[in-house]
Amino acid sequence: MGTLMAISDLHISYEENREIVRGLRPDSPDDWLIVAGDVAETVADVRWALGLLAERFAKVVWVPGNHELWTMKDDPVQARGVARYEALVALCRELGVVSPEDEYPVWTGEGGPVRITPLFLGYDYTWCAPGTSTKEESLAYAHNTGVVCTDEYYLHHDPYPSRDDWCRARVAETERRLLGCDQSVPFLFVNHYPLVREPTRVLHYPEFAQWCGTELTADWHTRFNTAGMIYGHLHIPRITHHDGVKFQEVSLGYPREWRRHGHPHGVLRRILPTPSRV
């Protein structure tokens, strides 16, 4: 029987992280792997990492992080916004990797069945900075403190007027798709960002939460038959529970971060079957 594993925030532009990815291998030929975004900033690096993992694992499921959606000057692929996302989806299909645009695969191994549900939703600045209540106030607060996500410079939203407009469109489209699924098989949601704001409450800089999700998904884990939620982005690997649903942050993070704590629970996080100690 195989195992369902997960990881996010590989950030292979750092050689130490690239070396870790080189060493990632399944325990059995039936193992599946979830990659919850932030593989790299260039399409070539994303191709290298996902291609390597797709050769080794029986199935790889990927969702984009914000870093994959950046359009950097040194990337030969200069597609922006929706066009960049579509180029990444096409790459995944070439490699045999499941993306948010594909049929949601059902894990039938131990702990299943669950419908692994890769999401691409974005954020809409509704998780406002302390003492603010609008996007404009929240962004101004962040600029005053100097804590501004690099997305503001490299993550383009073409052809949408704004990132929040793109987010709202993605949420509406995804919600329609979820409602059309067989609700008897529980969803295992996978998104780069958590579906609820609570996991961001531990951020050292709370103003960063505005780039971490949307209020539009705050009830998804209770509205839908939900087995769990896998996410990254925060670089704070841990398990929390919200309304009885397990949320698991599975990031590797930057070398300066993981050097402090090592990998006490392993680099790959086992999702199913559920570990005996969580």
C-alpha positions in Angstrom: 0.0 0.0 0.0 1.3 3.5 -0.9 1.5 6.6 1.2 0.2 10.1 0.4 3.0 12.6 1.2 3.1 16.4 0.9 5.6 19.3 0.7 5.6 22.9 -0.3 7.9 26.0 -0.6 10.8 24.1 -2.1 12.4 27.3 -3.3 15.0 25.5 -5.4 16.8 28.8 -6.4 18.7 28.0 -3.2 21.3 25.3 -3.9 20.7 23.7 -0.4 17.0 23.3 -1.2 17.8 22.0 -4.7 20.0 19.4 -3.1 17.2 18.4 -0.8 14.8 18.0 -3.8 17.4 15.8 -5.5 17.2 13.5 -2.6 13.4 13.2 -2.3 12.3 9.6 -3.1 9.2 7.6 -2.3 9.2 4.7 0.2 7.2 2.6 -2.2 6.4 2.7 -6.0 2.7 3.5 -5.0 3.4 6.7 -3.1 1.7 9.9 -4.2 3.2 13.4 -3.6 1.4 16.7 -3.1 3.4 19.9 -3.9 1.6 22.9 -2.5 3.4 25.6 -4.4 6.5 27.8 -4.5 8.7 25.4 -6.3 10.7 28.2 -8.0 10.5 31.5 -9.9 11.5 30.4 -13.4 9.6 27.9 -15.6 12.8 26.0 -16.3 13.4 25.4 -12.5 9.7 24.4 -12.1 10.1 21.9 -15.0 13.3 20.4 -13.5 11.8 19.9 -10.0 8.3 18.6 -11.0 9.8 16.5 -13.8 12.2 14.8 -11.3 9.4 14.2 -8.8 7.0 12.9 -11.5 9.6 10.3 -12.5 9.9 9.0 -8.9 6.4 9.2 -7.5 3.3 7.3 -8.8 1.4 10.6 -8.9 2.3 14.2 -8.3 -0.3 16.9 -7.6 0.8 20.5 -7.8 -0.8 23.9 -7.0 0.9 27.2 -7.9 2.4 29.4 -5.2 3.0 33.1 -5.6 6.6 32.5 -6.7 5.7 30.4 -9.8 3.5 33.3 -10.9 6.2 35.9 -10.7 7.5 37.2 -14.1 11.2 37.8 -13.5 13.5 39.6 -16.0 15.9 36.7 -16.2 13.2 34.1 -17.1 13.0 33.4 -20.8 9.2 32.8 -20.3 7.9 36.3 -20.0 4.2 35.4 -19.8 2.3 37.4 -17.2 -0.8 36.7 -15.1 -3.3 34.2 -16.5 -1.0 33.5 -19.4 1.8 32.5 -17.1 -0.6 30.2 -15.0 -1.8 28.6 -18.2 1.8 28.0 -19.3 2.5 26.2 -16.0 -0.6 24.1 -16.4 0.5 23.1 -19.9 3.9 22.2 -18.5 2.3 20.0 -15.8 0.2 18.2 -18.4 3.4 17.5 -20.4 5.0 16.0 -17.3 1.9 14.1 -16.2 1.5 16.2 -13.1 -2.0 17.0 -11.8 -2.8 20.7 -11.6 -5.9 22.6 -10.5 -7.3 22.4 -14.0 -7.4 18.6 -14.1 -9.8 16.1 -12.8 -9.5 15.8 -9.0 -7.8 12.4 -8.3 -9.2 10.1 -5.6 -6.8 8.5 -3.2 -8.1 5.0 -2.5 -5.2 3.8 -0.4 -5.2 3.5 3.4 -7.1 6.4 4.9 -9.2 6.9 1.8 -11.2 7.4 -0.2 -10.5 11.2 -0.3 -10.7 13.5 -3.3 -7.4 15.3 -3.5 -8.5 18.8 -4.6 -5.8 21.1 -5.9 -6.9 24.7 -5.8 -5.6 28.0 -7.3 -7.5 30.8 -5.5 -5.1 33.7 -4.8 -5.8 36.4 -2.2 -7.9 39.6 -2.2 -6.5 41.7 0.7 -9.4 40.9 3.0 -7.1 39.7 5.8 -6.3 43.3 6.6 -3.4 44.6 8.7 -4.1 45.4 12.3 -6.3 48.5 12.8 -7.3 48.7 9.1 -10.5 47.6 7.3 -9.9 48.2 3.6 -7.3 47.1 1.1 -6.0 50.7 0.7 -5.6 51.2 4.4 -4.0 47.8 4.8 -1.5 48.3 2.0 -0.6 51.7 3.4 0.1 50.2 6.8 2.4 47.6 5.2 4.3 50.2 3.2 4.7 52.3 6.4 6.2 49.3 8.3 8.3 48.2 5.3 6.7 44.7 5.2 5.5 44.5 1.6 5.2 41.2 -0.3 7.4 41.0 -3.4 4.2 40.0 -5.3 3.4 43.7 -5.5 6.3 44.0 -8.0 6.5 40.7 -9.8 3.1 38.9 -9.6 1.0 40.4 -12.5 -2.7 39.9 -12.8 -3.3 40.4 -16.6 -5.9 40.6 -18.0 -7.8 41.2 -14.7 -7.8 44.8 -13.3 -6.2 43.6 -10.0 -5.0 40.6 -8.1 -8.2 40.7 -5.9 -10.3 40.6 -9.1 -8.4 37.6 -10.3 -8.9 36.0 -6.8 -12.6 36.6 -6.8 -13.0 35.0 -10.3 -10.9 32.0 -9.3 -13.0 31.5 -6.1 -16.3 31.7 -8.0 -15.2 29.3 -10.7 -13.7 26.8 -8.2 -16.8 26.9 -6.0 -19.0 26.0 -9.0 -16.7 23.1 -9.7 -16.7 21.8 -6.1 -20.5 21.9 -6.0 -20.6 19.7 -9.1 -18.5 17.0 -7.4 -19.8 13.9 -5.7 -20.1 15.1 -2.1 -20.0 11.6 -0.6 -16.2 11.5 -1.2 -14.6 14.0 1.2 -12.3 16.7 -0.2 -8.7 16.9 0.8 -8.1 20.6 -0.1 -4.7 21.6 -1.3 -3.9 25.3 -1.8 -0.8 27.4 -1.4 -2.6 29.5 1.2 -4.8 28.4 4.1 -8.5 28.5 3.6 -9.0 30.3 6.9 -7.1 33.2 8.5 -6.4 31.6 11.9 -3.1 30.0 10.9 -1.7 33.5 10.1 -2.3 34.8 13.6 1.2 33.6 14.6 3.0 35.7 11.9 5.7 37.9 13.4 4.5 40.6 11.0 0.7 40.4 11.0 0.4 42.8 8.1 1.7 40.1 5.9 -1.5 38.2 6.2 -3.2 40.3 3.5 -1.1 38.3 1.0 -2.1 34.9 2.5 -5.7 34.2 1.5 -9.2 35.4 1.4 -12.3 35.6 3.6 -14.3 34.1 0.7 -13.1 30.6 1.6 -13.5 30.9 5.4 -16.4 28.4 5.5 -15.4 26.0 2.8 -14.0 23.4 5.3 -17.4 23.3 7.0 -19.7 23.8 4.0 -18.1 20.9 2.1 -17.4 17.4 3.2 -13.7 18.0 4.2 -11.1 15.4 5.1 -8.4 18.0 5.7 -6.5 21.0 4.3 -2.9 21.1 3.0 -1.1 24.4 2.5 2.2 26.2 2.6 3.4 29.8 2.1 3.7 30.7 5.8 7.0 28.8 6.3 5.6 27.6 9.7 5.2 23.8 9.4 2.6 22.6 11.9 -0.8 21.1 12.3 -3.8 23.0 13.6 -7.5 22.1 13.8 -10.4 24.4 12.8 -13.9 23.3 13.5 -12.6 19.8 13.9 -10.8 19.8 10.5 -7.0 19.2 10.3 -5.0 22.0 8.6 -1.4 21.0 7.8 1.3 23.5 6.7 4.0 21.4 4.9 6.6 24.0 3.8 10.3 23.3 3.5 11.1 27.1 3.5 14.3 29.0 3.1 17.6 27.5 4.2 18.0 30.2 6.9 14.7 29.0 8.4 15.0 25.2 8.3 18.6 25.3 9.5 17.3 26.6 12.8 15.0 23.6 13.5 16.2 21.0 11.1 13.6 18.5 9.9 12.3 16.8 13.1 9.3 15.4 11.3 11.0 14.7 8.0 11.1 16.8 4.8 8.1 15.1 3.3 5.0 15.1 5.5 2.9 12.0 5.6 -0.8 12.8 5.1 -2.3 9.4 4.7 -2.4 7.0 6.3 -2.5 9.3 9.3 0.6 9.0 11.4 0.0 7.5 14.9 1.4 10.6 16.5 0.3 14.0 15.1 
